[in-house]
Amino acid sequence: MWDAISSAISNVPIMYFVYAIALNTILAIIGSLSYKLLFKMQEENLGFLNSFFILHMAQFLNFFAPFKTGALFGKPLITKLIGNMPLTKSIFAVGFENFFSIAWQVTMLPILLLLVGEDMLFNNLLLKITITILFFICVGIVLYKYKWFIPKIIALKRFLPNRINKIALKFGINDDVINDFVNSIPSYFSNKKIIALLILLTAIQAVILPFFVGLSLSFFGIKLGYFSLFSVYWISYVLGRLSFLPSGLGVKDVTMGGLIVGFGVDSGIAIKSVVL
């Protein structure tokens, strides 16, 4: 399989690699700007380069932390150390970032499941409608009862090694800080311009990311329509994220491969593209 992947890559025009680098660069800029805006919302000035380094250090940490806790608990500490931002505001930025992304992704998931196609998933209209309604109800409950849900998410810190928990306490991450963060959430929504800009940047990211699936398939001479790429990427990504495994390991890969096969691609090529 590795020989086939190596051969496919060697035969791909250099422009495909240029596209991949360009897409990654755009996403890095957007991600850094988004994180910077979360501090501007709190009247703090986080430098763009600091935001860039914080973002990628947290992503690296997330590969090794259990239950995806690396970015959730390590990022505020990295932000304080590199960006010299107040810890309470760093916690808010990371908490808001995760809460916002999970909310729109979980909302989008059932819609994609409905649109992907009857033969690929399930051929029962009533079941589709029921699942969609249940997901919207769940999202509504989470948004309405965020003061209950957010501390539960923060409680995942018990899965971290004791050493990391001690470091968190050293930097002041305790129950009082968490409660202050939860109580301050409504006041930050008053800046409509920043919220609108965050939504715009998120939408651009959502549009760009599926192209990476298309690039990996193009190495094997396969082309899928954009909607197919969008569905493959986001269904597999959201299900992987909901698994709470680091980077959706296993769940994301199996789902992506199955969806690619469902769109008519040979299973061998699907596996190679997922590995790539």
KOLMI-296474 format. One line per 5 residues: their letters; for each residue x, y, z of N, C-alpha, C. Coordinates in steps of 0.1 Angstrom, whole numbers, plus 5000, padded with zeros to 4 digits. Example, Ala and Ser with C-alpha at 12.3 -4.5 7.8 and 13.67 -1.06 7.14 Angstrom:
<vovexs>
AS	5132 4943 5078 5123 4955 5078 5132 4967 5078 | 5128 4978 5071 5137 4989 5071 5129 5000 5079 .
</vovexs>
This chain:
<vovexs>
MWDAI	5008 4988 5000 5000 5000 5000 5009 5013 5000 | 5020 5012 5008 5028 5024 5009 5035 5027 4995 | 5038 5016 4988 5044 5018 4975 5034 5024 4965 | 5022 5020 4966 5011 5026 4958 5009 5041 4961 | 5010 5044 4974 5008 5058 4978 5020 5066 4973 .
SSAIS	5032 5061 4975 5044 5068 4971 5044 5070 4955 | 5040 5060 4948 5039 5061 4933 5029 5071 4929 | 5017 5071 4936 5007 5081 4932 5012 5095 4935 | 5019 5097 4946 5023 5111 4949 5034 5116 4939 | 5043 5106 4935 5054 5110 4926 5048 5114 4912 .
NVPIM	5036 5109 4909 5031 5112 4896 5021 5124 4896 | 5019 5130 4907 5010 5142 4908 5017 5155 4904 | 5011 5163 4896 5017 5176 4892 5020 5184 4904 | 5031 5192 4903 5036 5199 4915 5026 5210 4920 | 5017 5214 4911 5007 5224 4915 4998 5219 4926 .
YFVYA	4995 5206 4926 4987 5200 4937 4993 5203 4951 | 5006 5202 4951 5013 5204 4964 5013 5219 4967 | 5014 5227 4957 5013 5242 4959 4999 5245 4964 | 4988 5239 4959 4975 5241 4964 4974 5237 4979 | 4980 5226 4982 4979 5221 4996 4986 5231 5005 .
IALNT	4998 5236 5001 5005 5246 5010 4997 5259 5011 | 4991 5263 5000 4983 5275 5000 4971 5274 5009 | 4964 5263 5008 4952 5260 5017 4956 5260 5031 | 4967 5253 5035 4972 5253 5049 4976 5267 5054 | 4982 5275 5045 4986 5288 5049 4973 5297 5052 .
ILAII	4963 5296 5043 4951 5303 5045 4944 5299 5058 | 4944 5286 5061 4937 5281 5073 4945 5286 5086 | 4958 5286 5085 4966 5290 5096 4964 5305 5099 | 4963 5313 5089 4960 5327 5091 4946 5329 5097 | 4936 5322 5091 4922 5324 5096 4922 5319 5111 .
GSLSY	4928 5308 5114 4927 5303 5128 4934 5312 5137 | 4945 5318 5133 4952 5328 5142 4944 5341 5144 | 4938 5345 5133 4929 5357 5134 4917 5355 5143 | 4911 5343 5142 4900 5340 5150 4903 5340 5165 | 4914 5334 5168 4918 5333 5182 4922 5347 5187 .
KLLFK	4928 5355 5179 4931 5369 5183 4918 5377 5186 | 4908 5375 5177 4895 5382 5179 4888 5378 5192 | 4890 5366 5197 4884 5362 5209 4890 5370 5221 | 4902 5375 5220 4908 5384 5230 4904 5398 5228 | 4902 5402 5215 4898 5416 5212 4884 5418 5218 .
MQEEN	4876 5407 5217 4862 5407 5223 4863 5410 5238 | 4874 5407 5244 4876 5409 5259 4885 5421 5262 | 4887 5429 5251 4895 5441 5252 4910 5438 5256 | 4915 5428 5250 4929 5424 5251 4935 5423 5237 | 4948 5427 5236 4955 5427 5223 4965 5415 5223 .
LGFLN	4961 5404 5217 4970 5393 5215 4976 5394 5201 | 4989 5395 5201 4996 5396 5188 4993 5385 5178 | 4993 5388 5165 4990 5377 5155 5000 5366 5156 | 5013 5369 5157 5023 5358 5157 5022 5350 5169 | 5019 5356 5181 5017 5349 5193 5005 5339 5191 .
SFFIL	4994 5345 5185 4982 5337 5183 4986 5325 5174 | 4994 5327 5164 4998 5316 5155 5006 5305 5162 | 5015 5309 5170 5023 5299 5178 5015 5292 5188 | 5006 5299 5195 4997 5293 5205 4988 5282 5198 | 4983 5286 5187 4973 5277 5180 4980 5264 5176 .
HMAQF	4992 5264 5171 4999 5252 5166 5005 5244 5177 | 5010 5251 5188 5015 5243 5199 5004 5236 5206 | 4992 5242 5207 4980 5235 5213 4976 5223 5204 | 4976 5225 5191 4972 5214 5182 4982 5202 5184 | 4995 5205 5185 5005 5195 5187 5002 5187 5200 .
LNFFA	4999 5195 5211 4997 5189 5224 4984 5180 5223 | 4975 5184 5215 4962 5176 5214 4964 5162 5208 | 4974 5160 5201 4976 5147 5195 4979 5136 5206 | 4984 5141 5217 4989 5132 5227 4980 5131 5240 | 4972 5141 5242 4964 5142 5254 4951 5133 5252 .
PFKTG	4947 5126 5263 4935 5118 5262 4922 5126 5261 | 4912 5121 5254 4899 5127 5253 4900 5141 5248 | 4910 5144 5240 4911 5157 5233 4912 5169 5243 | 4918 5166 5255 4920 5176 5266 4932 5185 5264 | 4941 5181 5254 4953 5189 5252 4950 5204 5249 .
ALFGK	4942 5206 5239 4939 5220 5235 4930 5227 5245 | 4921 5219 5251 4911 5225 5261 4918 5230 5273 | 4927 5222 5279 4933 5226 5291 4947 5232 5290 | 4954 5228 5279 4968 5232 5277 4968 5246 5270 | 4959 5249 5262 4959 5261 5254 4958 5274 5263 .
PLITK	4950 5274 5274 4950 5286 5282 4964 5289 5289 | 4970 5278 5293 4984 5279 5299 4994 5284 5289 | 4993 5279 5277 5002 5283 5266 5000 5298 5263 | 4987 5301 5263 4984 5315 5260 4989 5325 5270 | 4988 5321 5283 4994 5329 5293 5009 5330 5293 .
LIGNM	5015 5319 5289 5030 5319 5289 5036 5327 5277 | 5030 5324 5265 5035 5330 5253 5029 5344 5250 | 5015 5345 5252 5009 5358 5249 5007 5367 5260 | 5011 5363 5272 5010 5371 5284 4996 5377 5286 | 4986 5368 5284 4972 5371 5285 4967 5367 5299 .
PLTKS	4958 5374 5305 4952 5369 5318 4946 5355 5317 | 4948 5347 5327 4944 5333 5326 4929 5331 5324 | 4922 5340 5332 4907 5339 5331 4902 5342 5317 | 4908 5351 5310 4904 5355 5297 4909 5344 5287 | 4920 5338 5290 4924 5327 5281 4915 5315 5282 .
IFAVG	4910 5313 5294 4900 5302 5296 4887 5305 5288 | 4883 5317 5289 4871 5321 5282 4873 5319 5267 | 4884 5324 5261 4887 5322 5247 4886 5308 5242 | 4893 5299 5250 4893 5285 5246 4879 5279 5248 | 4873 5282 5259 4859 5277 5262 4849 5281 5251 .
FENFF	4849 5294 5248 4840 5299 5237 4843 5293 5224 | 4856 5292 5221 4860 5286 5208 4854 5272 5206 | 4856 5263 5217 4851 5250 5216 4836 5249 5216 | 4830 5257 5225 4815 5257 5226 4809 5261 5213 | 4814 5271 5206 4809 5276 5194 4810 5266 5183 .
SIAWQ	4822 5260 5182 4825 5250 5171 4816 5238 5172 | 4815 5233 5185 4807 5221 5187 4793 5223 5184 | 4788 5235 5187 4774 5239 5185 4770 5238 5170 | 4778 5245 5162 4774 5245 5147 4777 5232 5141 | 4787 5225 5145 4791 5212 5138 4780 5202 5141 .
VTMLP	4776 5201 5154 4765 5191 5158 4752 5195 5151 | 4749 5208 5149 4737 5212 5142 4738 5208 5127 | 4750 5209 5121 4751 5206 5107 4751 5191 5104 | 4755 5183 5114 4757 5169 5111 4744 5162 5106 | 4732 5164 5113 4720 5157 5108 4715 5162 5095 .
ILLLL	4718 5175 5092 4714 5181 5079 4722 5174 5068 | 4735 5172 5070 4743 5165 5060 4739 5150 5059 | 4736 5144 5070 4731 5130 5069 4718 5129 5061 | 4710 5139 5061 4698 5139 5053 4701 5141 5038 | 4711 5149 5036 4713 5153 5022 4723 5144 5014 .
VGEDM	4730 5136 5022 4740 5127 5015 4734 5117 5006 | 4722 5112 5009 4716 5102 5000 4710 5091 5008 | 4698 5086 5003 4691 5076 5010 4698 5063 5010 | 4704 5059 4999 4711 5046 4998 4723 5045 5007 | 4730 5056 5009 4743 5055 5017 4740 5054 5032 .
LFNNL	4730 5059 5037 4728 5059 5051 4715 5051 5055 | 4704 5057 5054 4692 5050 5058 4680 5055 5050 | 4672 5046 5045 4661 5050 5036 4648 5050 5044 | 4647 5060 5053 4635 5061 5062 4634 5076 5065 | 4624 5082 5058 4622 5097 5059 4619 5101 5074 .
LLKIT	4610 5093 5080 4606 5096 5094 4618 5095 5103 | 4626 5085 5101 4638 5084 5110 4647 5096 5108 | 4649 5101 5095 4657 5112 5093 4652 5125 5100 | 4639 5127 5098 4632 5138 5105 4634 5138 5120 | 4632 5126 5125 4633 5124 5140 4647 5127 5145 .
ITILF	4657 5122 5138 4671 5125 5142 4674 5140 5141 | 4669 5146 5130 4672 5161 5129 4666 5169 5140 | 4653 5165 5144 4646 5172 5154 4654 5170 5168 | 4658 5158 5170 4665 5155 5183 4678 5162 5184 | 4685 5163 5173 4698 5171 5173 4695 5186 5176 .
FICVG	4685 5191 5170 4683 5206 5172 4678 5208 5186 | 4670 5198 5192 4666 5199 5206 4678 5199 5215 | 4687 5190 5212 4699 5188 5220 4708 5201 5220 | 4710 5207 5208 4717 5219 5207 4710 5230 5214 | 4697 5231 5213 4690 5241 5220 4691 5240 5235 .
IVLYK	4691 5228 5240 4692 5225 5255 4706 5230 5259 | 4717 5226 5251 4730 5230 5255 4732 5245 5255 | 4726 5252 5245 4727 5266 5245 4720 5273 5256 | 4708 5267 5260 4700 5273 5270 4706 5270 5284 | 4712 5258 5286 4717 5254 5299 4732 5254 5299 .
YKWFI	4738 5264 5292 4753 5263 5291 4760 5264 5304 | 4753 5271 5314 4759 5272 5327 4761 5259 5334 | 4753 5249 5330 4754 5235 5336 4764 5227 5327 | 4764 5228 5314 4772 5220 5306 4787 5223 5306 | 4790 5236 5306 4804 5240 5305 4812 5235 5317 .
PKIIA	4808 5236 5329 4815 5230 5340 4817 5215 5339 | 4807 5208 5333 4809 5194 5331 4820 5191 5321 | 4821 5199 5311 4832 5198 5301 4845 5200 5307 | 4845 5211 5315 4858 5214 5322 4862 5203 5332 | 4852 5196 5337 4855 5185 5347 4863 5174 5340 .
LKRFL	4864 5174 5327 4873 5164 5320 4887 5165 5324 | 4891 5176 5331 4904 5177 5336 4909 5166 5345 | 4900 5159 5351 4904 5148 5359 4910 5137 5352 | 4909 5137 5338 4915 5127 5330 4930 5130 5327 | 4934 5143 5331 4947 5147 5329 4957 5141 5339 .
PNRIN	4969 5139 5336 4979 5135 5346 4979 5145 5358 | 4982 5140 5370 4982 5148 5382 4992 5160 5380 | 5003 5158 5373 5013 5168 5372 5007 5180 5364 | 4999 5178 5354 4993 5189 5346 4982 5196 5355 | 4975 5188 5363 4965 5194 5372 4972 5203 5382 .
KIALK	4983 5199 5387 4991 5208 5397 4995 5220 5390 | 5000 5219 5377 5004 5231 5370 4993 5241 5368 | 4981 5235 5365 4969 5243 5363 4965 5251 5376 | 4966 5244 5387 4963 5251 5400 4974 5261 5403 | 4986 5259 5399 4997 5269 5401 4994 5281 5394 .
FGIND	4988 5280 5382 4984 5292 5374 4971 5298 5377 | 4964 5292 5387 4951 5297 5391 4939 5292 5385 | 4939 5281 5378 4927 5274 5372 4921 5266 5383 | 4910 5272 5389 4903 5265 5400 4888 5267 5398 | 4880 5263 5407 4865 5263 5405 4861 5278 5405 .
DVIND	4867 5287 5412 4862 5301 5412 4865 5307 5398 | 4876 5304 5392 4879 5309 5379 4869 5304 5369 | 4866 5291 5370 4856 5285 5360 4843 5292 5362 | 4838 5294 5374 4825 5300 5377 4825 5315 5371 | 4836 5322 5373 4837 5336 5368 4835 5336 5353 .
FVNSI	4842 5326 5346 4841 5325 5332 4827 5322 5327 | 4820 5313 5334 4806 5310 5330 4797 5322 5331 | 4799 5329 5342 4790 5340 5345 4793 5352 5336 | 4805 5353 5330 4808 5364 5321 4805 5362 5307 | 4800 5350 5303 4797 5347 5289 4788 5357 5282 .
PSYFS	4776 5360 5289 4766 5368 5282 4771 5382 5278 | 4780 5388 5286 4785 5401 5283 4793 5402 5271 | 4799 5391 5267 4808 5392 5255 4800 5391 5242 | 4788 5387 5242 4780 5386 5230 4775 5400 5225 | 4778 5411 5233 4773 5424 5229 4780 5430 5217 .
NKKII	4792 5425 5215 4800 5430 5203 4796 5423 5191 | 4786 5427 5184 4780 5420 5173 4790 5420 5161 | 4799 5430 5159 4808 5430 5148 4818 5419 5149 | 4823 5417 5161 4833 5407 5163 4827 5393 5161 | 4815 5391 5166 4808 5379 5165 4805 5376 5150 .
ALLIL	4801 5386 5143 4799 5384 5128 4812 5380 5121 | 4823 5387 5125 4835 5384 5118 4840 5369 5122 | 4838 5365 5134 4841 5351 5138 4833 5341 5130 | 4820 5344 5128 4812 5335 5120 4817 5335 5105 | 4820 5346 5100 4826 5347 5086 4838 5338 5085 .
LTAIQ	4848 5340 5094 4860 5332 5093 4858 5318 5095 | 4848 5314 5104 4845 5300 5105 4839 5294 5093 | 4830 5302 5086 4824 5297 5074 4835 5295 5063 | 4844 5304 5062 4855 5302 5052 4863 5289 5055 | 4866 5287 5068 4873 5275 5071 4865 5262 5067 .
AVILP	4852 5263 5070 4843 5252 5067 4843 5249 5052 | 4844 5259 5044 4844 5257 5029 4857 5252 5024 | 4868 5256 5030 4881 5252 5025 4885 5238 5029 | 4883 5234 5041 4888 5221 5047 4884 5209 5038 | 4872 5208 5032 4869 5196 5024 4878 5195 5012 .
FFVGL	4885 5205 5007 4893 5204 4996 4905 5195 4998 | 4909 5193 5011 4920 5184 5014 4916 5169 5010 | 4903 5166 5012 4899 5153 5008 4900 5151 4993 | 4896 5162 4986 4897 5162 4971 4912 5161 4966 | 4921 5167 4973 4935 5167 4970 4941 5152 4971 .
SLSFF	4937 5146 4983 4942 5132 4985 4936 5123 4975 | 4924 5125 4971 4918 5116 4961 4924 5119 4947 | 4927 5131 4944 4933 5135 4931 4946 5128 4929 | 4954 5124 4939 4966 5117 4938 4964 5104 4931 | 4952 5098 4932 4949 5085 4926 4940 5087 4914 .
GIKLG	4939 5099 4909 4931 5102 4897 4916 5102 4899 | 4911 5104 4911 4897 5104 4914 4892 5118 4917 | 4881 5121 4911 4875 5135 4913 4861 5133 4918 | 4857 5140 4929 4844 5140 4934 4839 5154 4934 | 4825 5156 4933 4820 5169 4934 4822 5176 4948 .
YFSLF	4820 5189 4948 4823 5196 4961 4814 5191 4972 | 4801 5190 4969 4792 5186 4980 4796 5172 4985 | 4800 5163 4977 4805 5150 4982 4817 5152 4991 | 4826 5160 4987 4838 5162 4995 4834 5169 5008 | 4825 5178 5008 4820 5185 5020 4814 5175 5030 .
SVYWI	4806 5166 5024 4799 5157 5033 4809 5147 5039 | 4818 5142 5030 4828 5132 5035 4836 5138 5047 | 4841 5150 5045 4850 5156 5055 4842 5159 5068 | 4831 5166 5067 4825 5171 5079 4817 5160 5086 | 4811 5151 5080 4804 5140 5087 4815 5132 5095 .
SYVLG	4826 5128 5088 4836 5121 5095 4843 5129 5106 | 4845 5142 5104 4852 5150 5114 4843 5151 5126 | 4830 5154 5124 4822 5157 5136 4820 5144 5144 | 4818 5132 5137 4816 5120 5144 4829 5116 5151 | 4841 5119 5145 4853 5117 5152 4855 5126 5164 .
RLSFL	4850 5138 5163 4851 5148 5174 4842 5143 5186 | 4830 5139 5182 4821 5134 5193 4826 5121 5199 | 4835 5114 5193 4841 5102 5200 4850 5105 5211 | 4855 5118 5212 4864 5123 5223 4877 5116 5222 | 4880 5109 5211 4894 5103 5209 4903 5114 5203 .
PSGLG	4916 5113 5206 4925 5123 5201 4925 5123 5186 | 4921 5135 5180 4920 5137 5166 4909 5128 5159 | 4900 5123 5167 4890 5113 5162 4895 5100 5157 | 4907 5096 5163 4914 5085 5158 4905 5073 5156 | 4905 5067 5144 4897 5055 5142 4883 5058 5137 .
VKDVT	4876 5065 5145 4862 5068 5141 4862 5077 5129 | 4870 5087 5129 4870 5097 5117 4875 5089 5105 | 4885 5081 5106 4891 5074 5095 4882 5064 5088 | 4876 5056 5097 4866 5046 5092 4854 5052 5085 | 4849 5063 5092 4837 5070 5086 4841 5076 5072 .
MGGLI	4853 5083 5072 4857 5089 5059 4858 5079 5048 | 4865 5067 5051 4867 5057 5041 4854 5051 5036 | 4844 5049 5046 4831 5043 5042 4823 5053 5033 | 4824 5066 5036 4817 5076 5028 4823 5077 5014 | 4836 5077 5013 4842 5077 5000 4838 5065 4992 .
VGFGV	4838 5053 4998 4833 5042 4991 4819 5043 4987 | 4811 5049 4995 4797 5051 4993 4794 5060 4981 | 4804 5069 4978 4803 5078 4966 4809 5072 4954 | 4811 5058 4954 4815 5051 4942 4830 5049 4940 | 4838 5052 4950 4853 5051 4948 4856 5037 4953 .
DSGIA	4866 5031 4946 4871 5018 4949 4876 5017 4964 | 4873 5007 4971 4877 5006 4985 4892 5007 4988 | 4900 5001 4979 4914 5002 4980 4919 5016 4979 | 4914 5023 4969 4918 5037 4968 4913 5046 4979 | 4901 5043 4984 4895 5050 4996 4904 5049 5008 .
IKSVV	4909 5036 5011 4918 5034 5022 4931 5042 5020 | 4937 5041 5008 4949 5048 5006 4948 5064 5007 | 4936 5069 5003 4934 5083 5004 4933 5088 5018 | 4926 5079 5026 4924 5082 5041 4938 5082 5048 | 4946 5072 5045 4959 5071 5051 4968 5083 5047 .
L	4966 5087 5034 4974 5099 5029 4970 5112 5035 .
</vovexs>
